[in-house]
């Protein structure tokens, strides 16, 4: 869902939003999610009458979905398009649970293709009924996202995919019943001793509201554990907010976390609430907290100690009630020893610690995970057969024997790839697996213990030589996708770009 949300923002400037079964938009008054759309949408929604009319339009969407014309219970969610009171397109998909419409996910604020002059004037007239528009509104009209019919069809598919993921991954969020007693964490797959240890610890942690630190390699499921803690805990019906601390530079991250006031910087034309305010009453998951700068660590420490923070450019502190769940693949205790992470903040976030095992240490769970991912991706991969494909013994032996440096995320991607390449096959054989997995299985054990090549020079020269080779190999493997490689290496994208420039690693046509 996070990936699709980012795609909608990057491609069209649209935001995902949620509504309850009665058709009311979940807003900040309840600490929930409010749809942030184009400027004209926001101007209209900020007025009481505009917000009421918006909910009336959303109520129409809800009635449409309840009748089942878009999709019915038990069927894959199908999105449809509705024109709101301002003339913008609203794309919505239902969230069915146990035969009941538990709500729906939607996005809106776009128009189809370019607006004619008459349509622009009519749109501005409607908006002025609810709010003031500065000047003639031409700039606001020019910024409205415009989607072609083909793009609109693609948007429908993306919103439907988000709805399917919401129902699958977080049934309590969309109104489902609590999991059966005795095994409450049904979203966590596996029964190896390492996983059972994590589950036993979770059963105790979810009953509290203390700060949690999740440590584990990239791809081990840190966000999944954080969601389990939230949705099975006392704040399960409150918002769950996620922010990766390595995704932005300091200025952007500070504004995203704490918000800003009007005039705080160029482009700050109005007050903007931060994610801590959005998460008020709920849980805030700070991923890769080890990448947070020292200045931001101080502000985060204040939130943990006093429950208050100062927006960027603000003069009045804001008080919030938020449970913090932090995660990092780095050794924060080691970073404290090297003065790379604040010691006082470390003790604040390290109240309850969960260490997730890498997949290579829980090989007994791989067959179960393989079956889980096959069922999960069977339909999306276009497998038309009713029978669930099964891996052959030889293919399963290769999967179990592979070290999985990318952990569960890498395994899931591998299974999805095999399903797509296999088509309607009922068996997944070795020929459908990636070459690296087949090569690792075919390589003799002695090759893995071979002596590495000799490296000469000073320590710094040797480190830079190895670092440049690792980055180059990763760039080739990811087809020069620097965002993906930065996540795999556990560094920020900006830092990776600096390293590429330093070593001259630019793609050659």
C-alpha angles and dihedrals in degrees: 000000000000090000093052091046090055091047092053090050095046099042104037108003092245129143132214117238138178134222132192123242091269091059099253118142112239104239141182092269087076094036090252134122121295121195111250104200135161121319096263090050091051094047091054095043093052090069121079093235092045091052090049092050090048090055090048090057091046089049088059089054091050092051090049092053094045091057087057098234091133099040138329136227113293093018126107109271113262120199125220135189126245128180112231128216091273094049097255122135117252115197112198138175126190128246104217120188126174091344094306129108101242094181136289143254119231146164130201149154099104134112131210113260121317124342119240117228091255091051091050092053092048092049093051090048091055093047092049088060088071108024146009117266115205115237117337093325093237092130092051091050091048091056095054111117110250119204128190119222090260092051090048090055089050090049090053090054091050094049090048089052090052091052092051091050092049092053092046101043106032113025092162090058092058095044103275124147123263116271118265116279117259095038106039098159100070091154090067111082121204143062104208117131091256092054093045089054090054092048093051090051092047092054088062098039097053091060091062134061096218123131114271130206117202116197125188145116121282111284098022094116105262094154091048090056091047091053091049090053091050102042094043093045136078091276095052094120093048126083122290111207126189129198128171107216093207094055097082140033119253098272096048093043092050091051091046093050102040104019126225141248127239112284095016090126141346108302096021095123095160143009113287123196116228129228092261088063091047089052094047108139092012140063131296116203111203107193120200093010088170089074093060115114122245092251093055091044088063092053091046090051089055091053090051094047102039106011092237137106139174119240117231106280092005129132100194121070119236119220121214138172106220133153111221123217111182128190137188139165089209127089100253093185089057090047089054090053089053092045092245094120130037113259094213092051091048091057090047095054096035095070094113116015128196119189114200117210119232116247092252088065094053102045091148088071095054096088090050092047091048091055091046094052092045091057091043097052101029096100097037090052090058097248104162100185118103092221116086109242115244130204117244119242092255093049091048091050089055091049093049093046096049114099095224102213088186090051121204094347090058092048092051092050090049093053092047090050092050091050092051094048093043095056110186095349117136093211133054107214132185091266090068094055124093119270093243090060093048091046092050090052094047096046113099118246091245091062090063089055096046118131112260120242117272117265121200135193135054120328091258092050092050092048092049091048092053092042093053092049092050092050093046092049090049093049091052092046093050094041090247094304098153095184091056093044092049090056092048092050093044095238135113120268092239091054090050091051090052091051092049090052091046093052095036093242100159124148114259119211 
